[in-house]
Amino acid sequence: MMSAVFRKGGDVTFIVDELKAVFDPRGGYWQPGGKFMPSIIAELGHIVEKHLQFIGLLPHETLDEHQQQLIDAKRQEFEEQSRQQDAFSTSKFPEGAQLCGKCNVAAVVMMDGCMTCLNCGESKCG
């Protein structure tokens, strides 16, 4: 199906959303680094998305400067409050972080009484 869509041409960016929306009825799996994949087909969607971003058909999802500064400050504050003692930890996010519903990364922590994602900035408090 993907090959046929790409051969036909036109706007093929819709295929990313279609593939990422496929969920495995037996549940998904966790990738290294804490990113949740709902299915192997959804992972193919993420791979196609990265490729389309690389060749310029899709824009890169980035945070604006203010959001990035806020996330960096909150992350530094949280890490100072609870430094990990484990020297062999491979995750770049604090231990015990929860799964973010927006970016599917285990990076949601309680900051200032609000659940905030340290990866994408998603916050329950707006």
C-alpha positions in Angstrom: 0.0 0.0 0.0 2.8 2.4 0.9 4.6 1.7 -2.3 1.5 2.4 -4.4 0.8 5.7 -2.6 4.4 6.9 -3.1 4.3 5.9 -6.8 1.1 7.7 -7.3 2.6 10.9 -6.0 0.8 14.0 -4.9 0.5 14.8 -1.2 1.7 11.6 0.5 2.0 13.1 4.0 -1.4 11.7 5.1 0.2 8.2 5.2 2.1 9.1 8.3 -1.1 9.8 10.4 -2.8 6.7 9.0 0.1 4.4 9.9 0.7 6.0 13.4 -3.0 5.4 14.2 -2.8 1.6 14.0 -2.9 -0.1 17.4 -2.0 -3.7 18.1 -4.9 -5.4 19.9 -2.4 -7.2 22.1 -0.8 -3.9 23.2 2.3 -2.1 22.1 5.8 -2.1 23.3 8.4 0.3 24.8 11.4 1.4 22.8 14.8 2.2 24.4 14.6 5.7 25.9 11.0 5.4 27.1 9.0 5.9 23.9 5.9 3.8 23.6 5.0 2.3 20.2 1.3 1.1 19.9 2.2 -1.3 17.1 5.0 -2.2 14.6 2.9 -0.5 11.9 2.8 2.7 14.0 6.6 2.5 14.2 6.8 2.3 10.4 4.7 5.5 10.5 7.2 7.2 12.7 10.1 6.1 10.4 8.3 7.4 7.4 7.6 10.7 9.3 11.3 11.1 10.1 12.2 10.5 6.4 9.6 13.0 5.2 10.9 15.6 7.7 14.4 14.9 6.5 13.6 15.5 2.8 11.4 18.5 3.7 7.9 17.3 3.0 6.9 17.6 6.6 8.0 20.3 9.0 10.0 19.3 12.1 8.0 19.6 15.3 9.9 22.0 17.5 9.0 24.0 20.5 9.3 27.8 20.4 12.1 29.4 22.3 10.0 30.4 25.3 8.6 26.9 25.7 12.1 25.3 25.4 13.5 27.7 28.1 10.6 26.9 30.4 11.0 23.1 29.9 14.8 23.4 30.4 14.3 25.4 33.6 11.7 23.0 35.0 13.8 20.0 34.1 16.9 21.4 35.8 14.8 22.3 38.9 13.3 18.8 39.1 16.6 17.1 38.6 18.2 19.2 41.4 15.4 18.2 43.7 15.7 14.4 43.1 19.1 13.5 41.8 19.5 9.9 40.7 22.0 7.9 42.6 22.2 5.2 40.0 25.4 5.8 37.9 24.3 3.2 35.3 21.0 4.7 34.4 20.5 5.1 30.7 17.2 7.0 30.6 17.6 10.8 29.9 14.4 11.4 32.0 14.0 11.1 35.7 13.2 7.7 37.2 9.5 7.2 37.8 8.4 9.6 35.0 5.0 8.7 33.5 4.0 8.3 29.9 3.1 11.4 28.0 -0.1 11.2 26.0 1.1 13.6 23.4 4.6 12.4 22.5 4.5 8.8 24.0 7.7 9.3 26.0 8.0 8.4 29.7 8.9 12.0 30.7 5.9 13.3 32.6 6.7 14.5 36.2 4.8 16.5 38.8 6.1 20.1 38.7 4.5 22.9 40.7 1.5 20.8 41.4 1.0 20.1 37.7 1.9 17.0 35.5 4.4 18.3 32.9 6.2 16.5 30.1 9.9 17.2 30.1 10.2 16.1 26.5 7.4 18.1 24.6 6.1 20.5 27.2 2.6 19.1 27.4 1.0 20.1 30.7 -2.3 19.3 32.3 -2.6 22.8 33.6 -2.3 24.4 30.2 
